[in-house]
Amino acid sequence: MSQAVTNDLDVRLLAPRDKHATIFARLLELTPGDALRIFNDHDPKPLQYQLQAEHAGEFSWEPEQQGPEEWIIRIRRVISAA
C-alpha cells in the first residue's frame, strides 16, 4: 500500500484569474488519499462552493488555518471521479 501524498500550492503568487483553474488542474491529478494544501491570502469559500458543485463527494475540505492574513486549506481526494 502506498503512502498518501500532500502537495503544497501557494496561490498567493498567481494572478486572480488563474487561481481556480490552477487549483482544479492540480486537484484532478490527485489519486484517492492524496491531498493538495492551498495557501491563500483570503477566505477561499467560493472555491469550496465550486468544488462542491462540480465534484460533490470527491474531495474533503480540511481548514488548517483561517485568517486573518493567511488561509491554509487541505483538500483531500476521497474518491475517484465516476
MOPAC internal coordinates of N, CA, C and O (Angstrom, degrees):
PM7 1SCF
backbone

  N    0.0000 0     0.00 0     0.00 0    0    0    0
  C    1.4501 1     0.00 0     0.00 0    1    0    0
  C    1.5222 1   109.09 1     0.00 0    2    1    0
  O    1.2310 1   120.44 1   -45.88 1    3    2    1
  N    1.3360 1   116.76 1   134.12 1    3    2    1
  C    1.4517 1   120.10 1  -177.06 1    5    3    2
  C    1.5234 1   111.06 1   -85.79 1    6    5    3
  O    1.2310 1   121.64 1   -24.17 1    7    6    5
  N    1.3037 1   114.47 1   155.83 1    7    6    5
  C    1.4674 1   122.58 1   179.85 1    9    7    6
  C    1.5255 1   109.56 1   -79.69 1   10    9    7
  O    1.2310 1   120.03 1   -42.22 1   11   10    9
  N    1.3283 1   117.54 1   137.78 1   11   10    9
  C    1.4636 1   121.63 1   176.70 1   13   11   10
  C    1.5267 1   109.30 1   -65.75 1   14   13   11
  O    1.2310 1   121.19 1   -35.65 1   15   14   13
  N    1.3106 1   115.33 1   144.35 1   15   14   13
  C    1.4578 1   122.47 1  -176.99 1   17   15   14
  C    1.5217 1   109.28 1  -115.19 1   18   17   15
  O    1.2310 1   120.80 1   -40.25 1   19   18   17
  N    1.3430 1   116.07 1   139.75 1   19   18   17
  C    1.4591 1   121.23 1   172.17 1   21   19   18
  C    1.5203 1   107.46 1  -120.44 1   22   21   19
  O    1.2310 1   120.86 1   -55.11 1   23   22   21
  N    1.3231 1   115.96 1   124.89 1   23   22   21
  C    1.4601 1   122.36 1   176.44 1   25   23   22
  C    1.5140 1   108.91 1  -107.31 1   26   25   23
  O    1.2310 1   120.45 1   -32.53 1   27   26   25
  N    1.3223 1   116.75 1   147.47 1   27   26   25
  C    1.4616 1   121.91 1   179.17 1   29   27   26
  C    1.5224 1   110.02 1  -102.86 1   30   29   27
  O    1.2310 1   121.08 1   -36.70 1   31   30   29
  N    1.3341 1   115.54 1   143.30 1   31   30   29
  C    1.4581 1   121.80 1   175.63 1   33   31   30
  C    1.5250 1   107.99 1  -139.11 1   34   33   31
  O    1.2310 1   120.82 1   -64.28 1   35   34   33
  N    1.3252 1   116.03 1   115.72 1   35   34   33
  C    1.4587 1   121.86 1   178.44 1   37   35   34
  C    1.5215 1   108.05 1   -93.99 1   38   37   35
  O    1.2310 1   120.44 1   -79.94 1   39   38   37
  N    1.3294 1   116.76 1   100.06 1   39   38   37
  C    1.4625 1   120.26 1  -177.31 1   41   39   38
  C    1.5244 1   112.44 1   -83.34 1   42   41   39
  O    1.2310 1   120.06 1   176.16 1   43   42   41
  N    1.3077 1   117.49 1    -3.84 1   43   42   41
  C    1.4689 1   120.24 1   175.90 1   45   43   42
  C    1.5222 1   110.32 1   -62.06 1   46   45   43
  O    1.2310 1   120.38 1   156.74 1   47   46   45
  N    1.3230 1   116.88 1   -23.26 1   47   46   45
  C    1.4567 1   121.61 1  -177.12 1   49   47   46
  C    1.5271 1   112.97 1   -86.82 1   50   49   47
  O    1.2310 1   120.30 1   173.03 1   51   50   49
  N    1.3383 1   117.02 1    -6.97 1   51   50   49
  C    1.4641 1   121.58 1  -176.42 1   53   51   50
  C    1.5251 1   111.66 1   -96.53 1   54   53   51
  O    1.2310 1   120.94 1   -26.32 1   55   54   53
  N    1.3298 1   115.81 1   153.68 1   55   54   53
  C    1.4673 1   120.72 1   172.63 1   57   55   54
  C    1.5274 1   107.70 1   -65.10 1   58   57   55
  O    1.2310 1   119.53 1   -38.19 1   59   58   57
  N    1.3253 1   118.50 1   141.81 1   59   58   57
  C    1.4643 1   120.65 1  -178.33 1   61   59   58
  C    1.5270 1   113.96 1   -51.67 1   62   61   59
  O    1.2310 1   119.70 1   142.04 1   63   62   61
  N    1.3176 1   118.18 1   -37.96 1   63   62   61
  C    1.4711 1   121.30 1  -178.18 1   65   63   62
  C    1.5263 1   112.62 1   -68.04 1   66   65   63
  O    1.2310 1   119.95 1   161.99 1   67   66   65
  N    1.3422 1   117.70 1   -18.01 1   67   66   65
  C    1.4653 1   121.80 1  -177.05 1   69   67   66
  C    1.5278 1   113.78 1   -98.67 1   70   69   67
  O    1.2310 1   120.22 1   169.53 1   71   70   69
  N    1.3255 1   117.18 1   -10.47 1   71   70   69
  C    1.4634 1   119.81 1  -171.06 1   73   71   70
  C    1.5230 1   113.59 1   -61.98 1   74   73   71
  O    1.2310 1   119.25 1   123.72 1   75   74   73
  N    1.3176 1   119.03 1   -56.28 1   75   74   73
  C    1.4606 1   120.48 1  -174.67 1   77   75   74
  C    1.5218 1   111.57 1   -63.90 1   78   77   75
  O    1.2310 1   119.96 1   136.91 1   79   78   77
  N    1.3236 1   117.68 1   -43.09 1   79   78   77
  C    1.4665 1   120.55 1  -179.91 1   81   79   78
  C    1.5246 1   110.92 1   -60.99 1   82   81   79
  O    1.2310 1   120.37 1   138.19 1   83   82   81
  N    1.3223 1   116.90 1   -41.81 1   83   82   81
  C    1.4642 1   121.02 1   179.32 1   85   83   82
  C    1.5197 1   110.75 1   -65.58 1   86   85   83
  O    1.2310 1   120.53 1   135.23 1   87   86   85
  N    1.3216 1   116.59 1   -44.77 1   87   86   85
  C    1.4674 1   120.69 1  -179.90 1   89   87   86
  C    1.5223 1   110.38 1   -62.37 1   90   89   87
  O    1.2310 1   119.90 1   132.34 1   91   90   89
  N    1.3287 1   117.79 1   -47.66 1   91   90   89
  C    1.4654 1   120.20 1  -178.21 1   93   91   90
  C    1.5238 1   111.48 1   -64.00 1   94   93   91
  O    1.2310 1   120.07 1   141.44 1   95   94   93
  N    1.3200 1   117.47 1   -38.56 1   95   94   93
  C    1.4682 1   119.95 1   177.40 1   97   95   94
  C    1.5249 1   110.16 1   -59.55 1   98   97   95
  O    1.2310 1   120.45 1   136.58 1   99   98   97
  N    1.3144 1   116.75 1   -43.42 1   99   98   97
  C    1.4741 1   120.74 1  -179.91 1  101   99   98
  C    1.5260 1   111.23 1   -69.72 1  102  101   99
  O    1.2310 1   120.15 1   140.28 1  103  102  101
  N    1.3312 1   117.32 1   -39.72 1  103  102  101
  C    1.4697 1   120.35 1   179.88 1  105  103  102
  C    1.5241 1   111.75 1   -63.24 1  106  105  103
  O    1.2310 1   120.31 1   139.05 1  107  106  105
  N    1.3133 1   117.01 1   -40.95 1  107  106  105
  C    1.4571 1   120.15 1  -176.72 1  109  107  106
  C    1.5283 1   112.58 1   -70.67 1  110  109  107
  O    1.2310 1   120.13 1   166.01 1  111  110  109
  N    1.3354 1   117.36 1   -13.99 1  111  110  109
  C    1.4641 1   121.86 1   175.47 1  113  111  110
  C    1.5281 1   112.23 1   -83.16 1  114  113  111
  O    1.2310 1   120.11 1   165.16 1  115  114  113
  N    1.3327 1   117.40 1   -14.84 1  115  114  113
  C    1.4637 1   120.75 1  -176.55 1  117  115  114
  C    1.5218 1   111.46 1   -70.47 1  118  117  115
  O    1.2310 1   121.11 1   -33.09 1  119  118  117
  N    1.3232 1   115.48 1   146.91 1  119  118  117
  C    1.4553 1   121.00 1   171.08 1  121  119  118
  C    1.5239 1   107.78 1   -98.01 1  122  121  119
  O    1.2310 1   119.55 1   -23.07 1  123  122  121
  N    1.3404 1   118.47 1   156.93 1  123  122  121
  C    1.4641 1   119.56 1  -179.53 1  125  123  122
  C    1.5318 1   111.94 1   -52.32 1  126  125  123
  O    1.2310 1   121.22 1   -47.57 1  127  126  125
  N    1.3239 1   115.27 1   132.43 1  127  126  125
  C    1.4576 1   122.69 1  -178.00 1  129  127  126
  C    1.5170 1   113.18 1   100.22 1  130  129  127
  O    1.2310 1   120.29 1   152.85 1  131  130  129
  N    1.3395 1   117.06 1   -27.15 1  131  130  129
  C    1.4537 1   120.83 1   179.34 1  133  131  130
  C    1.5237 1   110.60 1   -80.58 1  134  133  131
  O    1.2310 1   120.82 1   -19.97 1  135  134  133
  N    1.3361 1   116.04 1   160.03 1  135  134  133
  C    1.4600 1   120.48 1  -175.84 1  137  135  134
  C    1.5188 1   111.22 1  -138.44 1  138  137  135
  O    1.2310 1   121.72 1   -22.45 1  139  138  137
  N    1.3155 1   114.32 1   157.55 1  139  138  137
  C    1.4504 1   123.14 1   172.71 1  141  139  138
  C    1.5243 1   106.40 1  -120.96 1  142  141  139
  O    1.2310 1   120.87 1   -55.90 1  143  142  141
  N    1.3316 1   115.94 1   124.10 1  143  142  141
  C    1.4627 1   120.37 1   178.10 1  145  143  142
  C    1.5232 1   107.42 1  -101.89 1  146  145  143
  O    1.2310 1   121.44 1   -58.39 1  147  146  145
  N    1.3331 1   114.85 1   121.61 1  147  146  145
  C    1.4549 1   122.23 1  -174.77 1  149  147  146
  C    1.5244 1   109.99 1  -104.02 1  150  149  147
  O    1.2310 1   120.82 1   -46.24 1  151  150  149
  N    1.3129 1   116.03 1   133.76 1  151  150  149
  C    1.4628 1   123.16 1   175.40 1  153  151  150
  C    1.5258 1   107.23 1  -110.36 1  154  153  151
  O    1.2310 1   120.38 1   -56.09 1  155  154  153
  N    1.3460 1   116.88 1   123.91 1  155  154  153
  C    1.4552 1   121.01 1  -176.29 1  157  155  154
  C    1.5222 1   109.72 1  -137.77 1  158  157  155
  O    1.2310 1   121.02 1   -18.13 1  159  158  157
  N    1.3372 1   115.66 1   161.87 1  159  158  157
  C    1.4652 1   120.42 1  -179.73 1  161  159  158
  C    1.5202 1   112.78 1  -100.85 1  162  161  159
  O    1.2310 1   120.44 1  -173.32 1  163  162  161
  N    1.3409 1   116.77 1     6.68 1  163  162  161
  C    1.4695 1   121.18 1   175.88 1  165  163  162
  C    1.5248 1   108.48 1  -150.37 1  166  165  163
  O    1.2310 1   120.99 1   -13.78 1  167  166  165
  N    1.3088 1   115.72 1   166.22 1  167  166  165
  C    1.4639 1   121.73 1  -178.86 1  169  167  166
  C    1.5326 1   109.81 1   -64.21 1  170  169  167
  O    1.2310 1   119.55 1   -58.79 1  171  170  169
  N    1.3266 1   118.46 1   121.21 1  171  170  169
  C    1.4589 1   120.98 1  -176.97 1  173  171  170
  C    1.5313 1   113.83 1   -87.76 1  174  173  171
  O    1.2310 1   119.60 1  -145.83 1  175  174  173
  N    1.3324 1   118.37 1    34.17 1  175  174  173
  C    1.4692 1   122.05 1   179.24 1  177  175  174
  C    1.5324 1   112.65 1   -53.23 1  178  177  175
  O    1.2310 1   119.00 1   135.84 1  179  178  177
  N    1.3522 1   119.51 1   -44.16 1  179  178  177
  C    1.4656 1   118.20 1   178.91 1  181  179  178
  C    1.5332 1   112.80 1   -57.89 1  182  181  179
  O    1.2310 1   120.71 1   143.45 1  183  182  181
  N    1.3213 1   116.24 1   -36.55 1  183  182  181
  C    1.4588 1   120.42 1   176.42 1  185  183  182
  C    1.5258 1   110.68 1   -63.77 1  186  185  183
  O    1.2310 1   120.47 1   137.48 1  187  186  185
  N    1.3149 1   116.71 1   -42.52 1  187  186  185
  C    1.4619 1   120.91 1   178.53 1  189  187  186
  C    1.5256 1   110.67 1   -60.85 1  190  189  187
  O    1.2310 1   120.14 1   135.56 1  191  190  189
  N    1.3307 1   117.34 1   -44.44 1  191  190  189
  C    1.4650 1   120.77 1   179.56 1  193  191  190
  C    1.5301 1   111.21 1   -63.84 1  194  193  191
  O    1.2310 1   120.34 1   138.31 1  195  194  193
  N    1.3240 1   116.96 1   -41.69 1  195  194  193
  C    1.4552 1   120.39 1   178.82 1  197  195  194
  C    1.5283 1   111.04 1   -65.18 1  198  197  195
  O    1.2310 1   120.59 1   138.49 1  199  198  197
  N    1.3083 1   116.48 1   -41.51 1  199  198  197
  C    1.4653 1   121.21 1   179.02 1  201  199  198
  C    1.5259 1   110.54 1   -61.98 1  202  201  199
  O    1.2310 1   120.49 1   135.50 1  203  202  201
  N    1.3247 1   116.67 1   -44.50 1  203  202  201
  C    1.4677 1   120.61 1   179.03 1  205  203  202
  C    1.5237 1   111.62 1   -64.68 1  206  205  203
  O    1.2310 1   120.10 1   141.95 1  207  206  205
  N    1.3256 1   117.41 1   -38.05 1  207  206  205
  C    1.4579 1   121.23 1  -178.40 1  209  207  206
  C    1.5292 1   112.00 1   -71.48 1  210  209  207
  O    1.2310 1   120.41 1   139.59 1  211  210  209
  N    1.3125 1   116.83 1   -40.41 1  211  210  209
  C    1.4560 1   120.38 1  -173.56 1  213  211  210
  C    1.5292 1   113.96 1   -93.86 1  214  213  211
  O    1.2310 1   120.12 1   158.67 1  215  214  213
  N    1.3337 1   117.37 1   -21.33 1  215  214  213
  C    1.4695 1   120.67 1  -175.06 1  217  215  214
  C    1.5288 1   110.33 1  -141.26 1  218  217  215
  O    1.2310 1   120.69 1  -131.30 1  219  218  217
  N    1.3170 1   116.28 1    48.70 1  219  218  217
  C    1.4688 1   121.69 1  -176.80 1  221  219  218
  C    1.5251 1   111.06 1   -54.97 1  222  221  219
  O    1.2310 1   121.10 1   -53.22 1  223  222  221
  N    1.3346 1   115.50 1   126.78 1  223  222  221
  C    1.4523 1   121.52 1   175.69 1  225  223  222
  C    1.5166 1   115.75 1    82.35 1  226  225  223
  O    1.2310 1   119.34 1   173.27 1  227  226  225
  N    1.3274 1   118.86 1    -6.73 1  227  226  225
  C    1.4622 1   121.01 1  -178.33 1  229  227  226
  C    1.5262 1   113.26 1   -84.55 1  230  229  227
  O    1.2310 1   120.38 1   155.38 1  231  230  229
  N    1.3407 1   116.87 1   -24.62 1  231  230  229
  C    1.4570 1   121.19 1  -172.91 1  233  231  230
  C    1.5204 1   110.78 1  -133.18 1  234  233  231
  O    1.2310 1   120.67 1   -31.16 1  235  234  233
  N    1.3352 1   116.32 1   148.84 1  235  234  233
  C    1.4642 1   121.14 1   170.01 1  237  235  234
  C    1.5249 1   107.93 1  -101.62 1  238  237  235
  O    1.2310 1   120.90 1   -27.10 1  239  238  237
  N    1.3198 1   115.88 1   152.90 1  239  238  237
  C    1.4726 1   123.86 1  -177.72 1  241  239  238
  C    1.5116 1   106.75 1  -117.92 1  242  241  239
  O    1.2310 1   119.98 1   -67.31 1  243  242  241
  N    1.3340 1   117.64 1   112.69 1  243  242  241
  C    1.4634 1   122.19 1  -172.94 1  245  243  242
  C    1.5292 1   110.37 1  -124.88 1  246  245  243
  O    1.2310 1   119.64 1   -86.60 1  247  246  245
  N    1.3343 1   118.30 1    93.40 1  247  246  245
  C    1.4674 1   120.24 1   178.23 1  249  247  246
  C    1.5331 1   110.99 1   -64.47 1  250  249  247
  O    1.2310 1   120.48 1   -47.62 1  251  250  249
  N    1.3175 1   116.68 1   132.38 1  251  250  249
  C    1.4606 1   122.15 1   175.26 1  253  251  250
  C    1.5222 1   110.92 1  -106.44 1  254  253  251
  O    1.2310 1   120.34 1   147.85 1  255  254  253
  N    1.3217 1   116.95 1   -32.15 1  255  254  253
  C    1.4694 1   122.42 1   176.37 1  257  255  254
  C    1.5178 1   107.55 1  -148.87 1  258  257  255
  O    1.2310 1   120.67 1   -45.64 1  259  258  257
  N    1.3343 1   116.32 1   134.36 1  259  258  257
  C    1.4593 1   120.81 1  -176.81 1  261  259  258
  C    1.5191 1   110.62 1  -125.75 1  262  261  259
  O    1.2310 1   121.15 1  -100.92 1  263  262  261
  N    1.3330 1   115.41 1    79.08 1  263  262  261
  C    1.4548 1   122.54 1   174.94 1  265  263  262
  C    1.5129 1   114.15 1    72.80 1  266  265  263
  O    1.2310 1   120.44 1     6.17 1  267  266  265
  N    1.3016 1   116.77 1  -173.83 1  267  266  265
  C    1.4497 1   125.98 1     6.46 1  269  267  266
  C    1.5347 1   113.59 1   -83.68 1  270  269  267
  O    1.2310 1   119.75 1   162.89 1  271  270  269
  N    1.3335 1   118.08 1   -17.11 1  271  270  269
  C    1.4608 1   119.29 1  -178.37 1  273  271  270
  C    1.5230 1   112.89 1  -108.78 1  274  273  271
  O    1.2310 1   120.38 1   161.73 1  275  274  273
  N    1.3151 1   116.87 1   -18.27 1  275  274  273
  C    1.4649 1   120.05 1  -177.91 1  277  275  274
  C    1.5261 1   109.38 1  -142.18 1  278  277  275
  O    1.2310 1   121.36 1   -44.22 1  279  278  277
  N    1.3244 1   115.01 1   135.78 1  279  278  277
  C    1.4583 1   122.05 1   174.79 1  281  279  278
  C    1.5147 1   107.06 1  -115.73 1  282  281  279
  O    1.2310 1   121.04 1   -48.86 1  283  282  281
  N    1.3276 1   115.62 1   131.14 1  283  282  281
  C    1.4610 1   121.26 1   176.49 1  285  283  282
  C    1.5219 1   106.80 1  -123.87 1  286  285  283
  O    1.2310 1   121.09 1   -58.59 1  287  286  285
  N    1.3299 1   115.53 1   121.41 1  287  286  285
  C    1.4506 1   121.78 1  -177.73 1  289  287  286
  C    1.5232 1   108.74 1  -125.68 1  290  289  287
  O    1.2310 1   120.65 1   -50.49 1  291  290  289
  N    1.3232 1   116.36 1   129.51 1  291  290  289
  C    1.4648 1   121.19 1   173.97 1  293  291  290
  C    1.5305 1   106.91 1   -99.21 1  294  293  291
  O    1.2310 1   121.45 1   -58.14 1  295  294  293
  N    1.3268 1   114.83 1   121.86 1  295  294  293
  C    1.4615 1   120.89 1   178.31 1  297  295  294
  C    1.5223 1   106.89 1  -112.65 1  298  297  295
  O    1.2310 1   121.27 1   -63.40 1  299  298  297
  N    1.3270 1   115.18 1   116.60 1  299  298  297
  C    1.4648 1   121.01 1  -175.50 1  301  299  298
  C    1.5279 1   109.77 1  -108.69 1  302  301  299
  O    1.2310 1   121.23 1   -44.89 1  303  302  301
  N    1.3202 1   115.25 1   135.11 1  303  302  301
  C    1.4702 1   119.14 1   175.37 1  305  303  302
  C    1.5234 1   107.69 1   -79.86 1  306  305  303
  O    1.2310 1   120.56 1   -59.54 1  307  306  305
  N    1.3149 1   116.54 1   120.46 1  307  306  305
  C    1.4621 1   120.39 1  -177.32 1  309  307  306
  C    1.5217 1   112.35 1  -100.28 1  310  309  307
  O    1.2310 1   120.31 1   150.51 1  311  310  309
  N    1.3340 1   117.01 1   -29.49 1  311  310  309
  C    1.4676 1   120.94 1   175.63 1  313  311  310
  C    1.5184 1   109.23 1  -141.78 1  314  313  311
  O    1.2310 1   120.43 1   -19.28 1  315  314  313
  N    1.3176 1   116.77 1   160.72 1  315  314  313
  C    1.4618 1   121.40 1   175.40 1  317  315  314
  C    1.5230 1   109.45 1   -79.60 1  318  317  315
  O    1.2310 1   121.27 1   -22.59 1  319  318  317
  N    1.3145 1   115.18 1   157.41 1  319  318  317
  C    1.4688 1   119.87 1   175.74 1  321  319  318
  C    1.5210 1   108.76 1   -64.57 1  322  321  319
  O    1.2310 1   121.06 1   -36.43 1  323  322  321
  N    1.3169 1   115.59 1   143.57 1  323  322  321
  C    1.4702 1   120.49 1  -178.86 1  325  323  322
  C    1.5112 1   111.49 1   -74.30 1  326  325  323
  O    1.2310 1   120.10 1   180.00 1  327  326  325

